Amino acid sequence: MTLDIRQDVPLALLTTFKIGGKAKYFVDVKSISEIREAISWSKTRDIELVVLGGGSNVLVSDSGIDALVVHILLEGYDFGGGDNGVCAGVNLLSTIRGASDATLGGWEKLAGIPGSVGGAIRGNAGAFGSEIKDFVTLVRAVNANTEEIKEFTNAECNFAYRHSYFKDHPEWIITDAEFMNLRGVDREESLNLIERTIAEREKRHLQNVKAAGSFFMNPRAPRHVQEMFEQEKNTTAREGRVPAGWLIEKSGMKGAKVGDAMASLQHPNYIVNTGNATADDVRNLAMEIKIAVHEKFGVTLTEEAAIF
């Protein structure tokens, strides 16, 4: 056994929420062989295995996680070398900038989305009309039950809005991916577009706060609700969806608080840890928001954040 498996490791500082208890068992993994070793360790002891990536879009229970938490730290990318391969643990923004340095792009509108490449694929991260599904061509993953390694084509990933095959089948642990749908770009223009995108995100979304990112997915809404949104914002409800933040604000929940958890005044779909919020604070506030939105619009909000 070469893995350094530790006990009672605090998880809060590994999440963007800065909330959560301890992992009963915890291990950093930096290669596929280490992932398989961690799988074997958990199986022989009949201990559940939970994967943690970049720590965004995650809410960890105050009581912690009674499992082996496998922290994915697979790093590295290779643009221009043939397959444009990227490891799952690489920060998404660093990856996009690395592609620009190699004069490859097209996905600059994804810049600033927090988290790792693996997490972005699992949740089909998107912004400003682009989604990561538009660029990924192949995903490799390890099965936590069989230790099998499999390659998934784009079609086999079953991408949809903030969704993929890997959300439905968490036994598959993403290790790396190929991005052959990138196009040639001018390096300086691409890097400038990245910075403009980040600046636009800073106007619309909170940055550098203790939050998981957008807490709820944008739901499909009845036509009359879509029309209300379209008339007010002079835009179109894409795929029949309206922004969760707009629904939360119109339901009177912008700025609502439970303990130190608050629906942001700037972006109500961000539940922010304003001090020492607990996971229970966040859960209770999220429930109050869901009730208010359903009572006002008849729309059910669904969490985008993974809750442990």
N, C-alpha and C positions, 0 to 999 in steps of 0.2 A: 504493500500500500504506500503510494507516494503522495497521496492527497493529505492536505492539512485540514482535517475536519475538526471544527471547533464547536463548543457547546455554549448555549446561552449568549448568543451574539446579538447586541442591539441592532435593530433594523431601521430605526427612525432616520438616522443620518444618511442612509442609503436610498432614501426616497425624497422626492421633491416636496412632498407634504411635510416632511420632518415629524411624522407621526407614526407610532406603532411600538409594539413590544419587542420581545426577543425571539430569535429563531432557536428552537431547541437544539438543532444541529445546523451548521453552516459551512459552506465550502466555496472558495473561488475556483473557477475552472477556466483554463486558458487554451484548451485544445479539445478536439473530439475525443481523443483517448481518455482525457480526464473526465469528460462528461460520462462516458461509458463506465469508467471506474466508479464514479459517483452513483450511477444507476445500480451497478452491481452491489455496492455497499448498502444502499437503501433496501434493495430486494432481499438480500440475505438476512436483514434485520427486521423485515416487514415494517419499514418506516416509509411514510408517504414522502414523495419528492415534489418540491415546489420550485419553479424557476423564477428568478429575479433578474431583470435586465438593467436598463438605465434608471429605473426607479420612478419614472413618470407614469401617470395614469394608474397609480397603485395606491390603495388605502390598506394599511396593515392594522389588524386588530390590536387593541390596547393590551390584550393578553398574549400577543405574539403569535407565532406559527409553530404548531406542534408537528414538525416535519424536518426533513433535510432541505434547507434552502440552498439551491444551486445558483450561485451568482455568476452570470455569463460574462467573462472578460476576454472572449476571443477577439483579438485585435488584428488590424491590417487590411489594406485594400491594394488593388493593382489595376490601375486604369491605363488603357493603351497597350496592355500586354496580351490582349486576345479576348478574354472573357469578362473583363471589367468586374472581377470578383471582389466581394466585400464580406468581411466576417461580421457575425451577428452582434458582437459587442461594441462595434465602433459607433461613436456618436454620429447621428444623422447629419448634423450641420457640418462636422468635420469631413464627412464623406462627400457631401455636395461641394464643399470648397476644394477638396482633393481632386474631384473630377474636373472642376473648372481649371485648376492648375495644369491638368492634362488636356485642356481644350475640349472637354466633353461636358455637355449639359442638357438643358431642356427641362430639368426638374428644379430650377432655382426657386420656384414658388413654394417649394416645401421647406425652404430654409427657415430656421428658427423654431420648427416643431421640436419640442423637447424629446429626449430619449435616444435609444439605440436603433440601429438598422433592424435588428431582429424584432424589436417591439413595434417599429413602424410597419413592418410587413405583417405581423400578427394582427394589428388593428387597422391595416390598410390606411395609414395616416394620410391626411390630405389637407389642402389649404388653397384658397384662391383658384378653385376650379381644377387643380391637379391632385392626383392621388398616386401613391407609390406603385400601385398596380400598373400604371401607365408605363413604367420603366423597367420593372423587374421581369426577367425572362425565365429564371430558374432559381429554385430554392432548395437547399439541402437541409435535411433534418435527421435527427436520431430519435428512434422510438424508445421511450422510457420503459416500455414493457418488454421489448424483445432485443433492444440494442441494435436493431436494424438501421442502416443508413439508407435513405431514399432521396431521390431527386424528384422534385415536383415542378412540372411545367406551370406557366402562368395560368393556364386553364384549370389545371388540377388544384390550384390554390383556392379556387372558388371565391375570388374576391368580390366583395360587395361593399356598400357604404359602411365604413368602420368595421369591416368584418373580413374574415378569411377562414379557410379550412382549419387553420391552426387554433382558432378560437373554439371551434367545435370539437377539436381533437387535441386537447392539451398534452396528450402523451407524446406528441411530436415536438421535439425541441429544435428550434431553428439554429443552425450552426453558421451558415453563410449563404450568399445569394449572388447571382450574376445579373448585371444590368446592361444588356446589349441594345436596349431601346434608347440609349442616350445618343445625342447627335453632336456633331462637331460645332464648336462655338468659338468666338473670340474670347480669349482668357479675360481681358480687362472688362469687356462688356458683361461677361457672365458674373464676374466677381462684383461688379457694380450692381447688377440686378439682385444678387444675393443680399447686398447691404440695403438696397431699397425695399426689398421684401421684408427684411427684419425690421426696418423702420416702420413699415406699414403695420406689421404685426404688433409693434409696440404701441401704435395708436389704438388698435382694435382689441388687443389682448394684453393681459398683464404679464410683465416679465420680472424675473428676479424676486418673485414672491413665493411663499410657502403654499403651494397648491399643486394639484395633480394635472393641471391643464383643464380643458373643458371637461366638466364632471358628467354632463349628460350629452347623449347624442341628439342631433337635430331630428325631431320626429316628423313623420308624415302626419299631416293635419287635414281635417275636413275642409272642403273647398271654401266655405265661408270664412274660415280662419286664414287660409292662404290669401284670400282677397283682402282681408283686413291688413295683413302684413304687406302685400304688394302695393296697396294704395298708400299706406303710410311711408314706406321706404322707396317707392317708385322703382321697384325691381321685381324680378320673377322668383317665385318659390321653386327652386330646382327640385325636380323629381317629386314635387308635392310636399317637400319638407320646408319647415320654417325654423328659424334659429331658436334653440332652447333658451338662449339668453333673452330674446325678445319676449317669449312666452312668460319667462320668470318675472321680467320687469312689469309686463302688463298684468300679471297676477298680484302685483304689490309686494313681491318678495325680494326685490333689489335692496340690499343692505340688511336683510334679515339675519339675525344672529342666534346661535345656540352656543353658549359658552364662548370660547374664542374662535369658533368657526363662523364665517360670515360669507353671504352671497355678495360678491364684490360690487361696490358702487360703480366701478368702471366697466366691469364685464360680469353681469350677474351669473353667468354659467360657470364662473370660476368660484368654487368654494375655497376660501382662503383661510389658512391658519394664521390668525392675527397675533397670536402669542403662544399660548400653551394648549392649543386645542387638542382634544382627544379624538380617537376614532369614533367613539360614541357621539361626541358633539357633531361630527361631520355626518354620521348616519342619521341622526335625529333631524338635523337641518335639511338633509336631502329628502327625508320623508315628508317634512312640512312643505317643502317646495313642490314635491310631486302631488301632494293633496291639493295645494292651492291651484296649481296649473290644471289639474283634472277638473276641479270644481268650476274654474273659470271658462275653460275651453273644451272640456271633454277629451283632452289629450293626455296620454300616459307617457311620461318621460322614462327613458331607460338609461341606466348608468353606462357611461363610456369607461369609467375607471374600473379596474379589476379590484374586487374587495375580498380580502382574506380575513 
